[in-house]
């Protein structure tokens, strides 16, 4: 695939996923398809940014799908060759020019701020974490705010 642009951006992982999922072929494609709980393990350098997260919070974890094929622009949805190919940007395929994973999860445990357990996460063991954001509540309302 020829480069889309000469411009590049540097992403630095802030942590990684610890998960029993190691084989992409056996991992669920979406969290609701039987994904296990997992741990988000963060670098010490981001400790201060994690302090206001709490058990029960819903967050969006952005990961770098480091085992994805970045040269793919067309896929059979869900890998099903009986379905016609589609442009990768109209699918949830991990294989794409910039393989950013988007995972909505709920925090189930926090250990020393730098280890956060979440419910069903379909990311593989060792997947780099590039960012976290609070999830919007269903219907688009903002997340709960800490008292001032």
C-alpha positions in Angstrom: 0.0 0.0 0.0 1.5 3.4 -1.0 1.7 5.9 1.9 -1.4 7.9 2.3 0.6 10.9 3.4 4.2 11.6 4.2 3.1 13.1 7.5 3.6 10.8 10.5 2.6 11.0 14.2 4.3 9.4 17.1 2.1 7.4 19.6 3.6 6.3 22.8 1.9 3.5 24.6 0.8 4.3 28.2 0.4 0.6 29.1 -0.6 -2.8 27.9 -3.3 -5.4 28.3 -2.9 -8.5 30.4 -5.4 -11.1 29.1 -5.7 -14.8 28.7 -6.3 -14.2 25.0 -3.2 -15.0 23.1 -4.3 -16.5 19.7 -6.1 -14.0 17.4 -7.9 -17.0 15.7 -9.5 -18.0 19.0 -10.2 -14.5 20.4 -13.8 -13.2 20.2 -14.2 -10.5 17.6 -16.3 -8.3 20.0 -16.5 -8.1 23.8 -20.1 -9.4 24.0 -19.0 -12.7 22.3 -17.5 -14.2 25.4 -14.5 -11.9 26.0 -12.8 -12.5 29.4 -12.0 -9.9 32.1 -8.5 -8.4 31.6 -6.1 -6.1 33.4 -4.9 -2.8 32.0 -1.4 -2.2 33.3 0.0 1.3 33.1 3.4 2.9 33.1 4.4 4.8 36.2 4.7 8.0 34.1 0.9 8.2 33.7 0.0 7.5 37.4 -1.4 11.0 38.0 -3.7 10.8 35.0 -5.4 7.7 36.4 -6.3 8.8 39.9 -9.9 9.8 39.5 -11.0 6.5 37.9 -13.2 4.4 40.1 -14.6 0.8 40.2 -17.9 0.9 38.3 -16.8 3.6 35.8 -17.3 2.9 32.2 -14.4 3.9 30.0 -13.3 3.6 26.4 -9.9 2.0 26.0 -8.0 2.9 22.8 -5.4 0.2 21.9 -2.9 -0.2 19.1 -3.8 -3.5 17.4 -0.1 -4.4 16.9 -0.7 -7.7 15.2 -3.0 -6.3 12.5 -2.2 -6.1 8.8 -1.8 -2.4 8.0 -2.0 -2.9 4.2 -5.6 -4.0 4.1 -8.3 -1.8 2.6 -11.0 -4.4 1.7 -12.2 -7.3 3.9 -14.9 -9.9 4.1 -16.9 -8.8 7.2 -16.1 -10.9 10.2 -13.7 -13.0 8.0 -16.7 -14.7 6.4 -15.8 -15.3 2.8 -19.4 -16.0 1.9 -20.1 -12.3 2.4 -19.0 -9.8 -0.2 -15.9 -7.7 0.4 -16.4 -4.2 1.9 -14.1 -1.3 2.4 -12.3 -1.7 5.7 -13.7 1.7 7.1 -17.2 0.3 6.9 -16.3 -2.6 9.1 -14.9 -3.3 12.6 -11.9 -5.3 11.2 -8.7 -4.9 13.1 -6.8 -4.9 9.8 -6.6 -1.3 8.5 -4.0 1.4 7.8 -4.1 2.7 11.4 -5.2 -0.3 13.6 -6.7 1.5 16.6 -8.9 -0.6 18.8 -11.9 1.0 20.5 -13.2 -0.9 23.6 -16.0 0.2 25.9 -15.5 -1.6 29.3 -16.4 -1.3 32.9 -13.8 -1.0 35.7 -14.2 -3.9 38.1 -11.1 -3.5 40.3 -8.2 -1.1 40.8 -4.9 -2.0 42.4 -2.4 0.8 43.2 -3.9 3.0 40.4 -1.6 1.4 37.8 -3.5 -1.9 37.5 -7.1 -1.7 36.5 -9.3 -4.7 35.9 -12.1 -4.4 33.4 -14.9 -6.7 32.3 -15.1 -8.3 28.9 -12.2 -7.1 26.7 -11.4 -8.8 23.4 -7.8 -7.4 23.1 -5.0 -9.9 23.1 -2.4 -10.2 25.8 0.3 -7.6 25.4 -1.8 -5.2 23.2 -0.5 -1.7 23.7 -2.8 0.9 25.3 -2.6 4.3 23.8 -5.4 6.2 25.6 -8.4 6.0 27.9 -11.5 8.2 28.0 -14.6 8.2 30.1 -17.5 6.7 28.2 -20.6 8.8 27.6 -23.6 7.4 29.2 -26.2 5.8 26.9 -28.1 8.6 25.2 -25.1 10.9 25.1 -25.2 12.4 28.6 -21.8 13.3 30.0 -20.0 11.0 32.5 -20.4 11.7 36.2 -18.3 14.6 37.4 -16.4 14.6 40.7 -17.6 17.2 43.2 -15.7 20.5 43.1 
